[in-house]
Amino acid sequence: MEPDGELKHPSLVELSMRRLRHEILSGALAPGARLIEEQLTQRFGISRAPLREALRSLGQQGLVEHLPRRGARVTELTRGDVDELFGLRDVLERYAVETALPLSGVHDMTALAEALEGMASAVRLDDPFSENEAHRRFHVALVALAGHRQLLMAYEPVILKLQLYMAANLRREAEQRAPSEGVERHRRLFEAIASGDPATALDALSRHGARTYIG
């Protein structure tokens, strides 16, 4: 076996990344929590090489940050960072809706519908992690309707950085509202987009309340 071969072993890297990502987005690892390699390799039963590759990938997704001489930790954004990212997300989504509508025959809302059903299914199963994943897919599918490759490339890093805070938002919302209300807000947004009327869709987008409980 060649030296450091594990680094190229996709299953170890992928499994480590998925496990860490799940722990971060489920709240098991809080923002700012240190990610100590020795502890993680022992807990996951792997060597440092695949773990470091997994941490590097999570860093590219915005969920992990590497600090000089201090190792890695779960990303911790300031309130200002979060507000700026949500503001940027809002601008990009509005532009996507304005570009996509009115819908033509080339627009396919299947991905949007599947993400919405994924949210509903996760709520029924009381699975906040899957709900957050479906929530992200819904918003990516919404932007993808514009058929604008550069827009989607600009949007995806923003939504990835915000995913940790969307997870916290969903947990706070669940404490104050019926879990199904988040799904219904997105269903109304889906129906507004399906109507093909830009004004209706933009109004629904502004009302769907993605930032209500971000703190």
Buried (B, 14 or more C-beta within 10 A) or exposed (E): EEEEEBBEBEEBBBBBBEBBBBBBBBBEBEBEBEBEBEEBBEEBEBBBBBBBBBBBBBBEBBBBBEEEEEEBBBBEBEEEBBEEBBEBBBEBBBBBBEBBBEBEEEBEBEBBBBBBBBBBBBBEEEBBBBBBBBBBBBBBBBBBBBEBEEBBEBBBBBBBBBBBBBBBBBBBBBEEBEBEBBBEBBBEBBEBBBBBBBEBBBEBBEEBBBBEBBE
